[in-house]
Amino acid sequence: MTDDRYVSKTKDRKVWIKKRDHLKAQQAELEAQMTDFIAKHEAELNALLQDYVAVRNQTGMFPFLSRGWELIIDDYMNTLAAKLDLNLDVARA
């Protein structure tokens, strides 16, 4: 009787190991896709933020705002870049 239970548990364990291995393979595939997606969009966001800074510095984009509000917007953009782990520093005029 004990041998039957052992054989049964061994079969069950093999089934669970197969399922686990399948799930790990799916997880690895999804993580690879996620990494590619993040890398693509990080570059895109970084490019957009760089363009924003360039336009902002060239044109004085917010002439209707006081200097205090411009600094707040620059601080927000720096915070956004930091949270997205982008290498961007909004230069203050």
C-alpha positions in Angstrom: 0.0 0.0 0.0 2.8 2.4 0.8 4.5 1.7 -2.5 1.3 2.6 -4.4 1.1 6.0 -2.5 4.7 6.6 -3.3 4.2 5.9 -7.0 1.1 8.1 -7.0 2.9 11.0 -5.3 5.8 10.6 -7.7 3.5 10.8 -10.7 1.8 13.9 -9.2 5.1 15.5 -8.6 6.2 15.0 -12.2 3.0 16.6 -13.4 3.5 19.6 -11.2 7.1 19.9 -12.2 6.1 20.0 -15.9 3.5 22.6 -15.2 6.0 24.7 -13.2 8.6 24.4 -15.9 6.0 25.5 -18.5 5.0 28.5 -16.4 8.6 29.5 -15.8 9.2 29.4 -19.6 6.1 31.6 -20.1 7.3 34.0 -17.4 10.8 34.3 -19.0 9.2 35.0 -22.4 6.9 37.7 -20.9 9.8 39.3 -19.0 11.8 39.4 -22.3 8.9 41.1 -24.1 8.4 43.5 -21.2 12.1 44.4 -21.2 12.0 45.1 -24.9 8.7 47.2 -24.6 10.2 49.2 -21.7 13.4 49.9 -23.5 11.6 51.0 -26.7 9.3 53.4 -24.8 12.0 54.7 -22.5 14.0 55.8 -25.5 10.8 57.3 -27.0 10.0 59.2 -23.8 13.6 60.4 -23.4 13.5 61.7 -27.0 10.3 63.5 -26.3 11.6 65.1 -23.1 14.8 66.1 -24.8 12.7 67.8 -27.6 10.6 69.5 -24.9 13.7 70.9 -23.2 15.2 72.1 -26.5 12.0 73.8 -27.5 11.5 75.2 -24.0 15.0 76.7 -24.0 14.9 78.1 -27.6 11.5 79.7 -27.5 10.7 80.7 -23.9 7.7 78.4 -24.2 5.7 79.9 -21.3 6.0 83.7 -21.7 2.6 84.2 -20.0 3.8 82.4 -16.8 5.8 84.1 -14.1 9.4 82.9 -13.4 8.1 81.0 -10.4 5.7 78.8 -12.4 8.4 78.2 -15.0 10.7 76.8 -12.3 7.9 74.6 -11.0 7.3 73.2 -14.5 11.1 72.6 -14.8 11.1 70.9 -11.4 8.2 68.7 -12.5 10.0 67.7 -15.7 13.1 66.8 -13.7 11.0 64.8 -11.2 9.3 63.0 -14.1 12.7 62.2 -15.7 14.1 60.9 -12.4 11.0 58.7 -11.8 11.4 57.3 -15.3 15.1 56.8 -14.6 16.0 59.0 -17.6 19.2 61.0 -17.9 17.7 64.4 -18.4 18.4 67.6 -16.6 16.1 70.5 -17.5 18.4 73.5 -17.8 17.1 76.7 -16.3 17.5 79.8 -18.3 
